[in-house]
Amino acid sequence: MAPFLRISLNAYDMGTLTSLNSPPICGIKMKELVSTELGKTLVQRKPTLFPAWKSTFDAHIYEGRVLELILMKDPEEPLAKYSEAISVLAERCNKSKSPGPAEFWVDLSPSGRIQMAVQFFLENVDKGKTCANRRPVKLSYYATHEVFNFRIYLMFLSYKCRQCNAAIHKRCIDSIIGRCSQTAANSRETMFQKERFKIDMPHRFKFYNYKSPTFCDHCGSLLWGLYKQGLKCGDCSMNIHSYCQVKVANLCGINQKLLAEALNQISQKSRRKSIPPDVPEFGIYQDVPKPQDPNGEYFLFIFWLQNSFAIVLLCIQLCLFIHCKCDVTAQGNGKAVIPAPTPTPPPRVRLTLNHLVFHKVLGKGSFGKVLLAELKGQGQYFAVKALKKDVVLMDDDVDCTMVEKRTLALAWENPFLTQLYSTFQSKEHLFFVMEYLNGGDLMFHIQEKGRFDVNRATFYSAEIIVGLQFLHSKGIIYRDLKLDNVMLDKDGHVKIADFGMCKENVFGTVRATTFCGTPDYIAPEILLGQKYTFSVDWWSFGVLVYEMLIGQSPFQGDDEEELFESIRTDVPHYPRWITKESKNMLERLFERDPTRRLGVVEDIRTQPFFKTINWPMLEKRQIEPPFKPKVKSPNDCSNFDREFLSEKPRLSHADKNLIDSMDQTAFAGFSYVNPKLERFLTK
């Protein structure tokens, strides 16, 4: 990623120009130098920016890039302009000895001047240096950490090396065994590593035609093109961009994760051997005086101690209390009386894989699969979401999974949320057994129609609002509202699904800070790294309504960086045929100040866009949907993507050794059965 300038326009002087009653407007055009048949010319590829006075905007430094500033009375009446190469501004900024932004005046043509404040940000941000307005999507705003000479910085969902562009999961940082291929520097860790072993196994890359979307195993981005999209190693099957080849380390066939684990085990054994031999051994129980209680109760401190000194210290810290009743004699000596065992309730019925028959694959992702399942002998159909435990653990998503389960359990209180019947687990998988919504999702239907008419979009929007407001009343931010996550039942009513990104317990002054969501739907406050609340759901709701009415996304970009910049700065295009009520509501939903956004400051139900909605009847599902999906039977799958339906409905399996080594206690308390399902199981 290129270095960039952060620029703000702080003051102006009209010079000999006619003075204005109100402050003038500044337009910023970024022009790129491109080669054509007639020679080199400047081309504007991005929309003109109109920054407010004293606000900031960013300009990346590329060769030949030019900033053009236009002072205007209004967008139709330019007054003066200034044009300069970005590299010249960067050089002027670097000459300033001020630790903060460099402030200077630039002359306009034909008259006037503007005061600019410019701060230069290097591609390699010094370790520990903080930057203003840090946000996860502007990669260069983050401090750099150094691991084996990989100068890594946090991006959207991973870290990236600034020098070789290698993408690294946060959880995988400790598994790095090589060194950055684009640096000649040596650190203490790399010197030690070189003394232990040297790995130099070059890859054998050849151009390859990929028939399905494939991502680069080095930088993590998509391999683009119709044919020969990238290179594939003939030995280890590594896939990369052609321009990444020179940056890939010579680690062909090396499983860095397993090797790092083996080295870690060696280190642990070395630490255990280093424990002094004269450490006293402890017995299983440690006697302590029993303080007498007026009620005849004592606290017994029982420590489970083993030979390992580390475990001894851990147990002492945990201080496990066992509380038992004692029979106190006249002499003051007491004996513990074991209370009579309480009768155990009969075991509840538990759902297992043996109760289900899988028929179709409804969806698939890195998390696992969603399958159509039938309860044996009952003719009842369910959608079963199967998550791979190893993926959940490696992605550190255990908490998210538990939040999803708790949110789904609440869904029985609202008719517009997907209902949960059961959760259970096997050694390899976690299972969510949910109602089967055979009407498909809104993404499937909008791809068939192109866009929805106002009546249909209004109905879907209203039912989504009821579901969203229910979640908000329970202190839950949804954070993943999109067409793919809004399902239709057989009657055509809306059901919100997939609660894996929810944030719980958002009450009072509590705010969320996690950067998450689907890129097209992410709110500006998340991109800016600000603390946020339910406002982000109303921004996503605006994007969803826009897509239903117009048939395309309101914000565009060739890559994530351009998309996020569009979300932060661009004004969506509203076609002429869109109704006034629709446009007014969308403009208020796309308010970039979350404290002024519709849904936060005003009840969205009162908007003229919903003038045809009878809300009490809608909440009781008494309004007939404008569209009813074509459903032939309870197990009909015609409203789902055929690409998945053609696959065999079976669960994928991970490596047996990996499964055996997993910590299964992390999923304690996951299992749950709804009483409605228990009645089917006991028949």
N, C-alpha and C positions, 0 to 999 in steps of 0.2 A: 504494500500500500504506500502511496506517495506521501511525502511531507505536505503540510497544508498551512495556510494562513487563516487565522480567525480575525475577521474584520468587523469593525463597528463604525458607523457614521455618527459623529457626536455633535457637530455644529456646522453652520453654513454662513456664508457671506455673499449676498446677492451682487455686490459690486455695482456696476452701472445698470444692471437689469432692473426692471420695474419691481418695486417692493410688493409683497403679497399680504393679504389679510390673514391667511392661514399658512402654516409651514408647508413648503413644497414637498413633492413626492420624489423619491429616488428609485430609479429602476436599475437593476444590475444584470448585465448580460455577460455570460461566460462564452468566449469564442475559442474554438480549437483550430489549430493550423493543420490543414489537410492538403494532400497532393492531388491534383486533377490533371487532365490532359493539357490544360492551358497553363499549368503551373500551380504554385501554392496559393491557397486562399483561406480566409477565416470563415468558419462555419459555426453558427450557434446551434447546439444540439439539445440544450435543456431550456425549459421555459424561463422567461424573465422573472427575476426575483424583485419583490417590492418590500424590502426590510423597513421596519419602523426605525425612527431615529433612536440611536443609542442601543439598539438591539444588535446581535451578532449574526454573522453568516460565515460559512467556511468556503475556502477556495483551495482546492488541491493544486499542487505545483507540478505542471507538466510542461514539457518543452513546447514552446510556441503558443502557450495559452495566454489569452489576453482578457483583461477585465475592462468592460466598458460601463461607465457610470453616467446615467442620464438624469439631470435635474429637470423636474416637470411640474408645471402648475396642476395638471391632471394628466391621466394616461394618454389623452389625445393632443396635449399641447406641451412639447418639449421646450425647455428654455436654454439649457447649456449641457455640455457633456465633457467627460474626461476619459481617456483611453490609455492603458498602460499594460505592459507585459507583467504577468504574475511574478516572474522571476526577478524583475526590477524591484517590485514592492518587497519581495523577500530579502533581496540584498540590502535595501534601504532599512528594513526592519532589523537585520542582523548587525548593521553598523551602529545601531542604537545601543548605548551602554545601560539602558534601563532594564531591570530584571523583569518588569511586566511588559504590557503592550507598548509599542512605540507610537507616539502621537505626532502627527505632522499635518500640514495643510497642503492640499493639491489644488492647482489652478484649473479652472474650467474654461472652456472655449464656447462663446466669445468672451464671457466675463464671469466673474464670481469665483468662489473657492469653497472647498469643503474640508473640514477637519476629520481625518481618519485615525483610528486606533487599530494598529495591526500587531498581532502576536504570531510568532513563528513556532510551529510544532514540528520537531524532527520525526522521521520514521522510527528511529530508535529513541524512545523516551527513556531518560536516565532512570536507573533503578531507584524506586522509592519516591520519584518525583510525582506530584499530584497535578492534575490538570483541571481547569474549571469545567463545569457542566459535563462531568464524565457520563457517558452512556454506552451501553454494551454494543451498540451497532456501529459507532464510530471507533473502529478498532484502535486507532492511534491515540485515543484519549486515555487509554489505560496504561498504568505503569507496567514496566517490563520486568519479568522475573527470569533468572538465568538458571538453567538446568543442563548440565553437561554441554555448556556453550550454546544451547538452544536459547535464544533470547525470545521468550514467549510472552504473549499478551492475550488477555481474555477477549473473545469475540462472542458472537450470538449464543452458541451452545458448546463452545470448545475453546481451547487455546491455539494460537498459531505462532510459529517462529517467524520473527521479522526478517531473518536472513535467508533461510531456505524454504519458507512458506509451508512447512510441514504442519498439518493439523493434528492436534493432540487432545484427547478427552482429559478433563480434569482428573478423573480417576486413574488415568494411565500415566500421569507424570512420573510416578515412582517406578514405572516399568521401563523407562528409557534406559537402554544399555549402550547405545551408540553415541556418537557425538555429531554435532551439526556439520553437514558437508560443506557449508559455505563460509566457515570461519577457520582462520589459522591460529586462533588463540587456544591456549591450554589452561584449564582450571585445575584446581587440586583434585577434583573428582575424576577428570579425564586422565590425569597423569597416573592416578592409582589404577584406573581401569586399564590403561595401556600396559602397566606392569603386570597385571593379572593375565590378560589375554588380548589378542588382537584379532578382530573379525574383519575379513576382507573378502566377501563373496559377491562378486559382481552379478547383476541381473542380466538376463538375455532377453532384451525387449524387441518385439516386432510389432508393426502396425496390425491392428485388429479391427474387424467390423463387428460392432455390438448391436444385437437385435432388440435389446431392451434398455431402458435407462440405467446407466452405470455411473458410479461416482469414482473420482480419482482417489486412490488409496494413499496418496501423499498429501495433497492439499485439501481434499474433502469435497471439492466442487464437482459439478456435473460434467461429464464428457460430452461435448457438443458435436453436432454434425450428422450427416446422413450416412456416411461411410468413413471407415478409417478414423473413427473419432478419437482414438488414443492408442497407446502401446500396452501390450500384454507380455508379461514375462513367461517364457516357455517352461521355466522350472517351477516357480512358486505361484504363478498365475496372478501376480500383482498387476493392477490396472492403473495407468497414469496418463496424464496429458503429455504430449510430445515435448512441451516446454518445461515440464517438471523433471525430465530425464536426468539433466545435469545436476539436479538438486537432491536426487534420491541417494541415500546412503547404501553402501555395499553390504547389505544384510540379507541376501537372497537365501530363502529357506530357513531363516532363523526365527524362531518363535520368541519374540522379545519378552512376552508376558511370562511364559513358563520359565525362561532363563532367569528373569528377574526374581521370580518366586523362589527358584532354587538357590540363588545367591542370598536371598533374604533368610531362607531357612539355615544356610550355613552361618550367617551372621548371628542368628538367634542361638544356634548350638554353641557358637564361640562365647556368647555372653553367658550362657548357662554354665559352661565349663569354668568361666572366670569367677564364679561365686566362691568365696573363701570356704575351705573345708571345715573350719572350726565353727561354722554357724550351728548353734544348738538345734537339735531336732525336737519337735513338739509332738505331744500325743494328740489323739483325736479330740479329746475334751480337755478343757482347761477349767479347773475348779475355781470358783470365786465365792466370796461370802454372799450369803443370801439375805438381803435386807428385808426385815420383817415389815409387813403391811398390816394396818389395823383390821382390814377385812380378811386377813389370812392369805394374801396373795404375795407371790414372790416373782421377781424377774430373774431368770437364769440366763447368764451370758454363755452361749455355747459357740465355740469356734471350731470350724472344720479346718484343721491344719494339716498340711502335708509337708513333705521334705523341702519342697521348693520355697525358697525364701520370699520370692515375689508373691506367691499365693498367700503366704502367711501375712505379709503386709496388706494385701488386698482384703483378706478376711477381717483383719483388725479394723480396717477402714470401714468396711461394710457394717460391722457390729450387729450381727443378726440376733434379734431378740426373740426368745420363745417365752410366751406368757402362759403360765399354768397355775392351777389352784393347788394349794397346799393345806394339809390338815395339821393345825398347830396344837401341840401338846401343852400341858401345864408347865413343863420345864422350858418351853420356848423352842423345842425341836420340832420341825415339821417334816412331813413326808408328802411328796407329790402324789395327789390322787388323780388318776387318769379318768376323765369324765366319760360317762357312757356314750358310746358312738351314736350320733344322730342318724336316723334312718335316711338313706340316700334316695333321692327321687328317682323314678324310673328314667333310664337314658332316653334323651330325645332322639327322634328319627333324624339321621344324617343322610344327605344326598351324596352319592358317589358316582363314579363313571359307569358302574354296573347298572345304574338306573336309566342311563341315557343311550340313545342310538343317534349317531350323527348322520345327517343326510346331505347337507350342502355346505360349501364355504361361502359365507356372505361378504366377508371382508378380510383383509390381510395387511399386516404392517410389520415393522421391526419388533413391536411389542409381542406379537403372536397372531392369533386368528379370531374371527367371529364366525361361529358355525351354527347352522340350523340343527337343532336337536329335538328328538321326540322322547317323551317319557314312556318307557316300555309298558305296553299293555293299557295305556290310558288315552292315547290319541291326542295328548296335549303337546303343543309345540312351543319351544323356547329358543331365544337367541343366547348362545353361550359364548362369552368372551373368555378366551384362554390365554393367559399371560405366562410367558416363560420365566420361571423363577430366577434362572441365572442372569437373564437380561435385566430383570427388576433389581436384583442385587448390584449388578455391575453399574447400572445407571443411577444407583442410589435413589430408587423410586419406591421404596417400601412405604414411606410415609404417604406419598401420593396415592398409592394403592389403598391404604387404609382410609384415607379421606374419601376416595371414590366410593368405597363400600358404605361408609357412614352417610354420605350424601344420598346414595341410591336408596338406603333404608328409609330416609326421610321422604322419598318421592311418593310414597303411598298417601301422603297428605295433600297432594296436588295432582289434578288430572292431566296436567300438561308436562309432566316429567316421566321418563321411562321408569317402569316399576321393576323392582328387584325381588326375585323369589328366593334365591339362595346364593350363598358363596361357599365353596369348599375347595380343598386342595389335594393334590397328589404329591408325590416326591419331586416331580419336575415342574408342575404347573399350578397356577391359581385360576379358579373358575368363577365367573360371574354368570349366574343363570337369571336372565331377564325376560320380560315379555317380548314375544316376537312381533315386530311391527312390520307387517308384510306390504305396507304401502310405499316402502322405500324412503329415501331421503330427498330433501329439496334440491340438492345438486343434481341428482338423477333426473328429476322432473324438469328442472330449468334447462338442462342440456337438450331435452326433447322439444321444449317450447321456445327457447331463446330468451324469453322473459315472461313475467306474469302480468295479467291485466290488473288494474288498480283495485278492483273488488277482491280478487284473490290475494294480492299482496297485503291488502289491509287486514283481511281475515287472519292470515298467517301471522302478521306482525302483532295483532292484538292478542292472540293466544300465546305467543312467545313472551309478550310483556307480562302476562299473568304468571307464567312460569318463572321468569326472571325476578319479578317482584317478590315472589314467594321465597326464592333463594336468598335474596337480599334481606328479607325480614328475619331469616334464620342466621344472619351474619356470614353469609357465604358469597364470595365473589366467584363468578363462573369462569371467566377468563378465556373461554375457548368457543365463543358463539360464532358459528359459521354455517353455511348451507349444508355441509356434510354432516353436521351434528344435530340437525333438525329433521326428525322422522315424521312420517304420516302413518296413522293406523288405518285399518280397513275402511273406516268411515270417512277418512280425510281430515281428521283432527290432528293437531300438532303434538309432538312429544319431543322434548329436549333430551338428548342422550350424551353420553361420554363425559363423565365428571372427574376425569383424571387430573385436571389442572385447577381444580377448585381450591380456594383459600378459605379456611374456616375461622370462626371466632373474630370476625371483623366488627367490633362494636365500639362505640365512643370514639376515642382518638386513635384507636389501633389502625395501622396502615400496612399495606403489603409493599414489598420491595423487589420481589423476584421478577427477573426478566423472562417472560414466557408468553406463549400464544402463537397463533398462526400468523406469519408475516403480514399478509394483506389486511388483517383485522386488528393489528396491534395499535393501541392508542399512543398519541404523542408523548404523554407523560411517562409511559414505560420506556420509550426510546430515549428520553432525556434523563433516565435514571432517577426520576422523582418517586417519592412515596405516593401511593395511590389507593383508591378505594373503589366503590361500585361504579364510579364514573367510567372506568375502562370498558365495562359491559355495555354502557349506552353508546360509546363510540363504535364498538363492534356491531351493535344493533343497527346503527346508522349505515355501516358498510353493507350489512346484510339486506336492509331495506332497499338501498341503492341498487344492489345486484338484482334483487327481485324485480324492481321497476324498470331498470334500464338494460339489464342483461350483461353488464361488464363491471369490473372493479372501478371504484372511484379514483384510486391512486395507482399509478403505473411506474414501472422501472424495469430495466433490462437485467438487473441483479438486485440483491438484497440492499446494497448500499444506496442505489438510486431509488428503490422503492421506499426505503425509510426516509430518505431526503424528501421524497414527494409527500409522504404522510406528514412530515414536519412543516412543509412550506406551501404546497400546492393547493389551489382551490379546485374542487371537482367540477367537471363540465356537466351542465344540466341541459339536456335537449329541449327544444322549444315546445315539444308536445307534452312534456311532463306537467302535471297540474300544479297550480300555485300552492295548494295545501301541502303537496308532497315536497316541493322545493323548500318551502319555509321550514318544515319539520327537519329535513335533512341538513339544512344550513345550521340549525340550532343543535343538532346531534353532532355535527362536525366542528363545534366550538372547541378550539384548542386549549382554552382555559377550563380545566375540569370543574372549577367551582361555579362556572356559569353555564355548564352544559345542560341541555334538556334531559330530564330524568333525574337530575341532581337538585336543581333549583325549582322545578315545577313539575306537577303531575302530568306525565306524558299522555295520560288517558284523555285529558281535556283538549288535546290538539284537534283542530278542524279536520285533519286527515282521518280521524276516527269518528267523525260525526254520525256515520251510519251504524256504529257498533252499540248494541245494548249490553253494557258490561255485566250486569247481574245475570242475564241469560247466558252470556258467553262463558262466565265462570262455571256455570252448571252444565256446560256443553249442550245447551238447548238451541243453539243456532246451527242450522244446517250448513255444512261446509260447501263452498262454491265448486269444489272439485272432489270427486270420489275416485280413488285409484281402482284400476281394474284388477280385482282379486277373485280368482276362481275357487280357491279352497284355502283352508287354514295354513297349509304348508306351501302356498304359491310363492315362487321366488322370481316372478317375471319383472318385478320392479327393482331388481338388483343387477349390478354389473355382471355381464356374461363372462367376463374374463376370470372372475373368481368362481363363478358357479361351475365352470368346467373342471376345476381342480378336484382331486379326491379329498373327501372330508376326513382327514386324519391329522393327528397331532404330531408335530415335529419333536425329535428327541435330541438332547444335548449329550455331550461326552459323559460316560458313566462315572469316570473318575472325578470329573468336575461336579457332578450331582452329589456324589458321596461326600465331597469335601465342603458342601454348602452348609451354612448355618441355618438350619430349619427353624430355630427358635425365633428368628426375625419375623416369622409369619404367624406367631402364636396369636390366637384370638381372631383369626380371619374368618373361620367358618361360621355360617349363619343360615337358618332356615326360617322362612316366613310361615306362619301358621296355615296360610291358605295352601301352601305346597305340602305341608305335613299331611293334610287330609287326603291328598292324592297318593302320598307314599304309603299311608297306612291302609289303603283299600285292599 
